[in-house]
């Protein structure tokens, strides 16, 4: 029996893409949102002849969520900001023993899912997979692949992962993403130093040299910190960097020093979240398509030994993050829908992509969707030390921005 797929946030940009991908794969998802008129419009847009079923539901209605979601359901949610709207859906899925996937990118929400729902999900037989989109499946793949290569060169000690966008601009961000970024800027984050440690967003910045170009990013807490150390127990340091803002990333990292003071002012976090919502509301549900068309994903991972020598590097390039996110969410939901919810061979609990499906499957799937090992020019990278070279690569190590 094929399990039911519920797409929460189907009237939004990413949710609509996920539903479209599912229909293209021959699935009949149930579209879920709180606006009945918008739902009906979206259903007719997706399939005028045979519109998919719809379900009017508010993600804040905990009682209805728990009465609706059961173990035979696959939940896909793109409703953000997840810190504000995500917890009831995730809790209901974990309690019911369902499969759950989301497009979350907010550090506090991701950490909450791992900390609070892990044991409950495992006991109930649920498979909870947060951040199952471009962020952060791409980084998990790049990191695990780089660790696999590093094992042939030495003992991995430090892993760095960077997310960047080639060409395009911030005009290629959805209103949901804008709202999430605004809210997350004042929220707590984390890193990995022999274990998960609290850290503000942007506590450090660094540069990645890829195909002759320098890409800057600032640190942020992600699923990679919570999943990849299991793959390589020798890892003592994991850092992930967001480079959407290009050359401004180091400046934003330095500005983050003031964030703890700002966030302590009563009402500031609520005001930032409201500002993000207002900025997002200025946009239609359709993105700036020319900007989006120009934008591509670029993800880099590099592994260092304890001495500081680089052991390996993997650079992945592919389509824009929204399309890749929709493809990954649709693919995983189809896999879950056609697997028994009661199989004893499936790992349960809160999982990363590699834990849920294995490195080989994720690598093949991402390659199918166009995210592949970037073919870099040897001439353009002549200034980079070769992998395994005895030269210490200090130029590419992170710069910690200390509190003053």
C-alpha positions in Angstrom: 0.0 0.0 0.0 1.3 3.4 -1.0 1.4 5.8 2.0 -0.3 9.2 1.8 1.9 12.2 1.2 0.8 15.5 2.8 2.5 18.6 1.5 2.2 21.4 4.1 2.6 24.9 2.6 1.5 23.8 -0.8 0.4 27.4 -1.7 3.9 28.7 -1.2 6.7 28.8 -3.7 8.8 25.8 -2.5 5.7 23.8 -1.5 4.2 24.3 -5.0 7.4 23.1 -6.6 7.4 20.0 -4.4 3.8 19.2 -5.3 4.6 19.7 -9.0 7.6 17.3 -8.7 5.4 14.7 -7.0 2.7 14.9 -9.7 5.4 14.5 -12.3 6.5 11.3 -10.6 2.9 9.9 -10.8 2.1 10.6 -7.1 -1.2 12.1 -5.9 -0.2 14.2 -2.9 -2.7 15.9 -0.6 -2.1 19.7 -0.6 -2.3 21.3 2.8 -2.6 25.0 3.7 -4.9 27.2 5.8 -6.4 29.2 2.9 -9.1 27.2 1.1 -9.3 29.5 -1.9 -5.6 29.6 -2.4 -5.5 25.8 -2.1 -8.1 25.3 -4.7 -6.3 27.7 -7.1 -3.0 25.9 -6.6 -4.6 22.5 -7.2 -6.2 23.6 -10.5 -2.9 25.2 -11.5 -1.0 21.9 -10.9 -3.5 19.7 -12.7 -6.6 21.4 -14.4 -8.1 18.0 -15.4 -7.7 16.2 -12.2 -6.7 18.6 -9.3 -5.0 16.9 -6.4 -6.9 16.6 -3.1 -6.7 19.5 -0.7 -6.9 19.7 3.1 -7.5 23.0 4.9 -5.4 23.0 8.1 -3.5 25.5 10.3 -0.1 24.3 11.4 -0.7 25.9 14.8 -3.8 23.6 15.4 -2.1 20.9 17.5 -5.2 19.0 18.1 -6.2 18.7 14.5 -2.7 17.8 13.5 -2.6 14.9 15.9 -6.0 13.6 14.8 -5.0 13.8 11.2 -1.4 12.5 11.0 -0.9 8.8 11.4 1.9 6.3 11.0 1.1 5.6 7.3 1.6 9.3 6.4 4.6 11.0 4.8 4.7 14.6 5.9 6.5 17.2 3.8 6.5 20.7 5.2 7.9 24.0 3.8 6.0 26.3 6.2 8.4 28.8 7.7 9.7 30.4 9.7 10.0 27.0 11.3 10.8 28.4 14.7 7.4 30.0 14.7 5.3 27.4 12.7 7.3 24.2 12.6 7.2 22.5 16.0 3.5 21.3 16.1 3.8 19.5 12.8 7.1 17.8 13.7 5.8 16.8 17.1 2.7 15.3 15.6 4.7 13.3 13.1 7.1 12.0 15.7 4.2 11.0 18.0 2.3 9.2 15.2 5.3 7.3 13.9 5.1 9.0 10.5 7.9 9.9 8.1 8.6 13.6 8.2 10.7 15.9 5.9 11.1 19.7 6.0 13.0 22.5 4.3 14.1 24.1 7.6 17.3 26.1 7.7 17.0 27.8 11.2 19.7 26.6 13.7 17.5 26.7 16.8 14.7 24.7 15.2 17.0 22.0 13.8 18.8 21.6 17.1 15.4 21.4 18.9 14.3 18.6 16.6 17.4 16.5 17.3 17.4 17.1 21.0 13.7 16.9 21.8 12.3 14.5 19.2 15.1 11.9 18.7 14.1 9.4 21.4 10.4 9.8 20.9 10.7 9.3 17.2 12.9 6.2 17.5 10.4 4.7 20.0 7.4 5.5 17.9 9.0 4.2 14.7 9.1 7.7 13.1 11.7 8.9 10.6 12.3 12.6 11.1 14.6 14.3 8.6 14.9 18.1 9.0 16.6 20.4 6.6 16.1 17.9 3.7 16.8 20.3 0.9 19.7 22.0 -0.8 20.5 23.1 2.7 21.5 20.8 4.2 21.6 17.6 2.1 24.2 19.1 -0.2 26.5 19.8 2.7 26.0 16.4 4.2 26.9 14.9 0.8 30.0 17.1 0.3 31.2 16.5 3.8 30.7 12.7 3.8 32.3 12.4 0.4 35.3 14.5 1.5 35.6 12.4 4.7 35.5 9.2 2.6 38.4 10.6 0.5 40.3 11.9 3.5 40.4 8.4 5.1 42.9 7.4 2.5 45.2 10.3 3.4 45.2 10.5 7.2 43.0 11.0 10.2 40.3 13.6 9.8 40.2 16.2 12.6 38.5 19.3 11.1 35.7 19.6 8.6 34.6 22.8 6.9 31.6 23.2 4.6 30.6 26.3 2.7 27.3 27.1 0.9 27.6 29.7 -2.0 25.5 31.0 -4.9 27.1 31.7 -8.2 25.8 34.7 -10.1 22.2 35.8 -9.3 21.4 38.0 -6.3 19.3 38.0 -3.2 16.4 38.8 -5.5 16.3 35.1 -6.1 15.1 34.4 -2.5 11.5 33.6 -1.6 9.5 35.6 0.9 9.7 32.6 3.3 13.4 32.5 3.1 13.6 36.3 3.7 11.4 36.0 6.8 13.5 33.1 8.1 16.8 34.9 7.6 15.5 38.0 9.5 14.3 36.0 12.4 17.3 33.7 12.6 19.8 36.6 12.6 19.0 37.2 16.4 18.6 33.5 17.4 21.2 31.3 19.0 23.3 29.0 16.9 25.9 26.3 17.5 29.0 24.5 16.3 30.8 21.3 16.9 33.9 21.1 19.1 34.2 17.6 20.4 30.4 17.9 20.9 27.8 20.5 20.2 28.6 23.9 21.6 26.5 27.1 21.8 27.6 29.9 19.4 26.1 33.0 17.9 25.5 33.1 14.1 28.5 34.5 12.4 30.9 33.9 15.2 33.6 33.3 12.6 34.2 33.8 8.9 36.4 32.2 6.3 37.2 32.0 2.6 37.1 29.1 0.2 39.1 29.2 -3.0 37.2 27.4 -5.7 38.1 27.4 -9.4 40.2 30.5 -9.1 37.5 32.5 -7.3 37.3 33.4 -3.6 34.1 32.8 -1.8 33.5 34.2 1.7 31.0 32.9 4.3 30.1 33.2 8.0 29.4 30.4 10.4 26.0 29.0 11.1 24.6 25.9 12.9 23.3 23.2 10.6 22.4 19.5 10.4 26.0 18.7 9.4 27.2 19.4 13.0 24.6 16.9 14.3 25.1 14.1 11.8 28.6 14.0 10.2 30.6 13.3 13.4 28.9 10.0 13.6 30.3 9.1 10.2 33.9 10.0 11.2 34.4 9.7 15.0 37.9 11.2 14.8 36.3 14.6 13.9 36.8 17.2 16.6 35.8 20.3 14.8 33.0 20.9 12.3 32.1 24.4 10.9 29.6 25.3 8.2 29.6 28.6 6.5 26.8 30.5 4.7 28.1 32.5 1.7 24.9 33.8 0.1 26.0 37.4 0.8 29.3 37.2 -1.1 32.0 39.7 -0.1 29.8 41.2 2.6 29.9 37.9 4.6 33.0 38.9 6.7 31.4 42.3 7.5 28.2 40.5 8.6 30.2 38.2 10.7 31.8 41.1 12.6 28.4 42.8 13.0 27.2 39.6 14.7 29.2 40.6 17.8 26.4 43.1 18.6 23.6 40.6 18.1 23.5 39.2 21.7 23.1 42.8 23.0 20.5 43.7 20.5 18.5 40.5 21.0 18.4 41.1 24.8 16.3 44.2 24.2 12.7 43.2 25.0 10.6 42.7 21.8 13.6 42.8 19.4 13.3 39.2 18.2 9.6 39.6 17.6 10.2 42.9 15.7 12.8 41.3 13.5 10.5 38.4 12.7 7.8 40.9 11.9 10.2 42.9 9.7 11.1 39.7 7.8 7.5 39.0 7.3 6.8 42.4 5.9 9.8 42.3 3.6 8.7 38.9 2.4 5.1 40.1 1.9 6.4 42.7 -0.6 7.3 39.8 -2.9 4.8 37.7 -4.8 4.9 33.9 -4.3 6.8 33.9 -7.6 10.5 34.7 -7.3 12.4 37.1 -9.5 12.7 34.5 -12.3 15.7 36.1 -14.1 17.7 36.3 -10.9 16.7 32.7 -10.1 17.7 31.5 -13.5 21.2 33.0 -13.2 21.7 31.5 -9.7 23.4 28.1 -9.2 24.4 26.1 -6.1 28.0 25.7 -5.1 28.9 23.6 -2.0 32.4 23.0 -0.9 33.8 20.7 1.8 37.4 20.3 3.0 38.9 18.1 5.6 42.1 18.8 7.6 44.3 16.7 9.8 45.1 17.8 13.3 48.3 19.3 12.1 46.4 21.6 9.7 47.3 19.8 6.5 44.4 19.5 4.1 43.5 15.9 3.5 40.7 16.2 0.9 38.2 18.5 -0.7 35.0 18.1 -2.6 33.3 20.9 -4.6 29.7 20.3 -5.8 27.9 22.5 -8.3 24.3 22.3 -9.5 20.9 23.9 -10.1 19.4 26.7 -8.0 18.6 25.8 -4.4 14.9 26.0 -4.7 14.6 23.5 -7.5 17.1 21.2 -5.9 15.2 21.4 -2.6 11.9 20.5 -4.3 13.6 17.6 -6.1 15.1 16.2 -2.9 12.0 16.6 -0.9 9.8 14.9 -3.6 12.3 12.1 -4.1 12.6 11.3 -0.4 8.8 11.5 0.1 8.3 9.0 -2.7 10.8 6.6 -1.3 9.1 6.9 2.1 5.7 6.5 0.6 6.6 3.2 -1.1 8.3 1.7 2.0 6.4 0.1 4.8 6.0 2.3 7.9 6.5 -0.9 9.9 9.7 -2.3 8.3 12.2 -3.5 10.9 15.1 -2.8 8.6 14.7 1.0 8.4 16.5 3.2 10.9 14.2 5.4 12.9 14.6 8.6 14.9 15.9 12.0 13.8 18.2 11.3 10.9 20.4 13.1 8.4 20.3 12.2 4.8 23.3 9.9 5.0 22.0 8.1 8.0 18.6 7.6 6.3 19.7 6.5 2.9 23.5 6.0 2.8 26.2 8.0 1.0 26.0 6.0 -2.2 22.3 6.6 -2.7 22.4 10.3 -1.8 25.4 10.8 -4.1 23.6 9.1 -7.0 20.4 10.9 -6.4 22.0 14.3 -6.2 24.0 13.6 -9.4 20.7 12.7 -11.1 19.3 16.1 -10.1 22.4 17.9 -11.4 24.4 18.4 -8.3 27.8 16.8 -9.0 31.5 17.0 -8.4 32.6 20.3 -9.9 35.1 20.0 -12.8 37.6 22.5 -11.6 40.4 24.0 -13.8 43.8 22.9 -12.8 45.2 26.2 -14.1 42.8 28.3 -12.1 43.7 26.4 -8.9 47.4 26.5 -9.4 47.7 28.7 -6.3 46.1 26.1 -4.1 48.3 23.5 -2.3 47.7 20.0 -3.6 45.7 17.7 -1.3 48.0 16.1 1.2 50.7 18.7 0.7 52.9 19.3 3.8 52.3 23.1 3.6 49.9 24.3 6.3 46.9 25.9 4.7 46.5 28.8 7.1 45.1 31.1 4.4 42.0 29.0 4.3 41.4 28.5 8.0 38.6 30.3 9.7 38.9 33.7 11.3 37.1 33.8 14.7 35.4 37.1 15.4 35.8 37.5 19.2 33.3 39.3 21.5 34.8 42.6 22.7 
